[in-house]
Amino acid sequence: MLVSQLYKEGLLEAVAVPQLATFEAGVLFAQTEGIIPAPESNHAIRAAVDEALRCKERGEEKTIFFNLSGHGHFDMASYDKYLAGDLEDFDYPQDAIEEALQHLPKVDLI
């Protein structure tokens, strides 16, 4: 099943995570699990860590799944920038998002 279908059916939640928090989670994962995750996977790791911390705070037991989609061996430059303090969080401007959406093709839904 596609992730978007799982979302549509209410089987998962979508969350936005700032870039610095994702790399922080990726470094933590690498230190504890010995695998350098791909930056894309860091988003899922951060969300899983945040959910685990919420459960710990509430005394709630929960099984938390996330997808580790790949290793970060080809993304070491991004980790280098993060560790050097050269990455920063960036919110993409809403007007740029709206402009980009205007150029999407129209698709008939079945």
C-alpha positions in Angstrom: 0.0 0.0 0.0 1.2 3.5 -0.7 2.0 5.7 2.3 -0.4 8.3 1.0 -3.2 5.6 1.1 -2.3 4.7 4.7 -2.5 8.3 5.6 -5.9 8.7 3.8 -7.3 5.7 5.7 -6.1 7.2 9.0 -3.7 4.4 9.7 -0.7 6.8 10.2 -0.1 10.4 10.9 2.0 12.9 9.0 4.4 15.1 10.9 6.8 17.8 9.9 10.2 17.7 11.5 12.9 20.5 11.3 16.1 19.6 9.5 18.4 20.0 12.5 16.2 17.8 14.7 16.3 15.1 12.0 20.1 15.1 11.9 20.3 15.0 15.7 18.2 11.9 15.5 20.3 10.4 12.8 23.5 10.9 14.8 21.8 9.4 17.9 20.7 6.4 15.8 24.2 5.9 14.4 25.8 6.1 17.9 23.3 3.5 19.3 22.7 1.2 16.4 25.9 1.5 14.4 24.1 2.4 11.2 24.4 5.8 9.6 20.9 6.4 8.3 20.1 8.3 5.1 18.9 11.8 5.8 15.4 10.9 4.5 15.2 8.2 7.1 16.2 10.6 9.8 12.8 12.2 9.6 11.1 8.9 10.5 13.7 8.3 13.2 13.0 11.7 14.8 9.3 11.1 14.7 9.8 7.7 16.4 12.1 9.1 19.0 9.6 11.9 19.8 6.7 9.4 20.1 8.8 7.1 22.4 9.6 10.1 24.6 5.9 11.0 24.7 5.0 7.5 25.7 7.7 7.4 28.4 6.4 10.7 29.8 2.8 9.4 29.9 3.8 5.9 31.2 2.2 4.5 28.0 3.5 1.3 26.4 3.3 1.3 22.6 5.0 -0.5 19.7 6.5 2.1 17.3 7.4 1.3 13.7 9.4 3.4 11.3 11.1 2.8 8.0 14.8 2.9 7.6 15.0 3.4 3.9 18.7 3.4 3.4 22.2 4.2 4.8 23.8 7.6 4.7 27.1 6.6 3.2 26.5 8.8 0.1 25.3 11.7 2.3 28.3 12.2 4.5 28.7 15.7 3.3 25.3 16.5 4.8 26.4 15.0 8.1 29.6 16.9 7.9 27.7 20.2 7.5 25.4 19.3 10.4 28.3 18.4 12.7 30.1 21.6 11.7 27.1 23.7 12.5 26.6 24.7 8.9 23.0 23.5 8.5 20.0 25.5 9.6 16.3 24.9 9.8 14.4 26.4 6.8 10.6 26.9 6.4 9.8 26.9 2.7 7.8 30.0 1.9 4.0 29.4 1.6 3.7 31.6 -1.5 6.4 29.5 -3.2 4.5 26.3 -2.4 1.3 27.8 -3.7 3.1 28.9 -6.9 4.6 25.4 -7.4 1.2 23.8 -6.9 -0.2 25.9 -9.8 2.1 24.0 -12.2 1.1 20.5 -11.2 -0.7 18.6 -14.0 -4.5 18.0 -13.6 -5.2 14.3 -13.1 -8.6 12.6 -13.3 -9.2 10.4 -10.3 -10.8 7.0 -10.8 
